[in-house]
Amino acid sequence: MSTTKAMMIPTLFGALLATAPFVPGSIASAAPRNDTLETEKIPVIYEIPLNNQMGTDIHEDNIDDVIKDVRKQSPLPDVVVLTIDSADTGTNYHLPSIDPKEFGMVELEAYRGLVRNLHNNLPGSIKQVVWVKDSVGLSSLLALSWPEMYMAPDARLYGLYNVYKVAQGWADDDVREKMEEAWEGIGRGFLEMGGHGEAARELGSAMMDPSKVLSADFKGRKVIWRADTDGTVKVDSSDERVANFMATEAEDTMLCDGLAESMDDLMFLMGYREYETNESGVKLVERYNEQWRRSYTDTNDCLTDIQQGRGGGNDQLKQLLNQKRLWEQILRNMRRFNAVERRLTRETGLTKDRVELMIEQLNDQIRQVKDGNRGRGGNGRGSGVSGGGGRGR
């Protein structure tokens, strides 16, 4: 379903224009650069929310479904807006809101595939732009993967130190240095996909590696990023922290194309006075996130039941059959949503292969009990899992 939006004067500019003295042509000059005439087609805007946790809520499987949905729309959208609102930490720096379970997953290959899928498989007639409401963590790689990026006035573009941090587990200095460069190279690849090829090394490395510094010079409307502090604008002069950007800093250095507080403001900046919204993508993403998280909750409930030995009473066979039923439910959830498996693997070490092995072991125990063989596994205890489930009783 589409909704038509008509903007007389967006809120960011309305108050200024209302109080300014009249100068002939001043209002016309403040209007969007390509006014929508009555005879022109009103553009259709299709929003794709990239919200919450990287690797689960923001997932390549869901994006694949969204791309298929875009392609079947009639009429096709004119603009796809990728709205990023994904932060590993909140904005209260005195009492930071941090939930380690919700930190973004380090799945750079999957994210690279996600970006390429959007770049290559959306119809070429559709304009793609990024609108960053907040980005702290690996979502900043996505933000930098498109040449046209806008930000909310209070948005952050932080968190790429996470890429560098992956390589810090190596004890040998030479190996660690090589791994740092390898991971930074992967990270810089996202900037190259976003058209920042000339600046990928200076800008990308400074945002990932705390030992790197960053400044900027300007040549007309072109920014020249420098891996030193001799530029006109010093972005990061410390060798102990990475370069981070608040929205105003990103705009001042032309890293983003403008600040937009609302979709109306964004469309105004892009030159559209009127537009229609197609909400199909928003609904699709919201439904996916609700479903995978419900399956994740169900999986944790199953693990709790396994750990506490619920079901089956004192009957050995019933205990084993109940354990098998719970593990099979966990496996179904993992097969349906890779996001569930990613969360469980990080939190408990569980993978689909491990769960399948546990089910096979339970099947062996069930056969032994049925055959009257009380050998290994026939003592009434079910299979457990370190960190996620214990032994049944």
Secondary structure, DSSP 8 states (H G I E B T S, - for coil): -EEEEE-SS-HHHHHHHHHS---TTHHHHHS-TT---TTS---EEEEEEEES-BTTTB-HHHHHHHHHHHHT-SS--SEEEEEEEEESB-S-SSS--B-GGGS----HHHHHHHHHHHHHHS-TTSEEEEEEEEEESTHHHHHTTSS-EEE-TT-EEE-THHHHHGGGG--SHHHHHHHHHHHHHHHHHHHHHTT-GGGIIIIIHHHH-TT--EEEEEETTEEEEESSS-SSEEEE--SSS---EEHHHHHHTTSSS-B-SSHHHHHHHHT-SEEEEE-HHHHHHHHHHHHHHHHHHHHHHHHHHHHHT-SSTT-HHHHHHHHHHHHHHHHHHHHH-HHHHHHHHHHH---HHHHHHHHHHHHHHHHHHHTT--STT-SS----BTTTB----
